[in-house]
Amino acid sequence: MNEKSRVASNLWIITCVICITAFLIRLLGIGLYPLQDTSEARYAEMARIMAETNDWITLWFDYNVPFWGKPPLFIWLSALSFKVFGVNEFAARLPSILVSLGVIWFTYKLALFQMGRIAGHLVLLILPTTGIFLALSGAILAGPVMLLSIIMIQTGFWIGWHSDDPKQADRWQYLFFIGCAIALLAKGLAALVLAGLPIFFWCLPKKRLVKFWKKFPCIKGTLVTLLISAPWYIANEIQNPGFLHYFFIGEHFMRYLDSGWEGDRYGAAHAEAIGTIWPLWLGTSFPWSIAIVFLAGKWCVKRYKGRGLPLSDWQFFMLLLFSCPLLFFTFAKNIIWTYALPAAPAMALLLADRWKNSWQQHVKWMTGTALLTPLLISVITIFLANDKGKSSHKYFIELVKQQGLDDPQLLFLYGASFSSRFYSRGKIVSVNTIEALGEVLKDTTRRHALIVSDNDFSSLPDELQQQFEPIGYYKKDTLYLNKVSGLTNR
C-alpha cells in the first residue's frame, strides 16, 4: 500500500468509527425518552390513528378532525413502523434514522462524483456530526424526509448533468424527477422550492435553462413525478373537499408571509424577527457552522485584497445549495429552528471541498470536533430519559395504569395534550368546561383521573376540588384521582 492509499485508509477508518458511533448513539437512544409535546407527539398520534384505522389517505389530527397541514410521507413511514414494531417511541422515530442514512448516502455520492474519495470521507465525517442533522435524525418530524427529497433532487441534477456515462446520467436524471415526487409527498411545494432555487440560479448564466430542457427528459420525468405524487393529492381532495386550497395557499404562502395568520387550523404562528434563521443556523449547526463562518471570513478578506480565486461552477453550486435555503427563510416571519436543516448537506460539501487536500493538517482538530455532537446527544438523551426535558404526559398515563383500576376514565381539562392522547391510545377525553366536568363526574360507576394545570384546578368550584386527590406532579400540571366512595373498582 502506497503512502497516499494508507493516508486515505486512515481517514476512512476514523470516519467510519465516528459516523457509526454517532448513529448507534442515536439509534439506541430513540426509545429511551418520551415523545415530546407538541410536534413529535402530534405526528406520532397521527401515525397511530392511521395504523389503527388503516386510513392511508386522510391524515387525522384527532378522530374525525382531518389534518391538512402536511403531506403524508413521514406519517406513512411511522404508521408502517408501528405495524411492524408496535406503538412505541422507537417505532415512531426509527424511519427518520433510516431516511437520514439515505441523506448521507446521496450527499456522499455527490461528493464522490465531483471531488473524489477523500472529500466523500470528509462528508461522512461532517454531516452525521452536525448538531441539527443528528438531532432530527431521531425525531418524528417532516424535516428528515424533506431533506432526503432535496438532496436527491440536487444530486440527481448535478450528476445527471455532468456525467460522461450516458447510462449513469440517465439514471440520475430520472432520480431527479423521483426526488421531486418525494418532495411533493414529504413537504409539498416548499421542498421543491428549497431544492430548486439553487438549481435555477446556477442555470441562469450561459443559457443553462435551455440546456436543462434539452439534457433532461422533462416531459417523461414530469409524468413520473405526477404518477407518483398526484394520486394522493387527488384522493385527499375527493375525500376532504377544500384540502388543496388550504394546503397550497395557506400552508405555502400565508404561513410564511403572515406572522399572525389566523387561518392556521392546527397551531399558533411563530412570529420572529426578520433574519432569525441565521442565528438559528449558527446555533443548531454547531460545531461545523463555526468553521464555515471562519472560512467565509478568510475568503472575504482574500477577495478584498484581490487574492481570492474566482469560484468554479461546482463551488458556485455548493454555495447556492448552502445559501438559498437560509436566504429563503431570511424574510419569513413564521419560522422555527428546524428550518435550518436543508443547509446541512451543503455545509458538509463546502467543508469537504475546502479540506480535501489539507485534511492531514487538521485531522486531530476535526476528529475532536466531530465527537462533540455525539457526546452532546448522549447527554441530552440521558437528560430526557430522566424526564427533565420538554413536556410529555407519558408519566401521568403510566401512573394511572399503576393504580390497578378497572377501566378508569382519563380526563384532560381544557384540551388534551398530544402526548396524553398518544400514550392513552386515544382514550383520554378532553373536557372543555367546568359544567361538562361536573356532568362527567356524575358517573359513579368508574373512577376518573384528571390532568389539569395548577391554575385551572384552583379555579374549579370547591365541591369539585374536594372530589379529587393529587397522585402525581409534572411541571405545572397535576394528576388527580377522584375519591368517590362506594366504588367497586377503586
Disulfide bonds with the S-S distance in Angstrom:
none
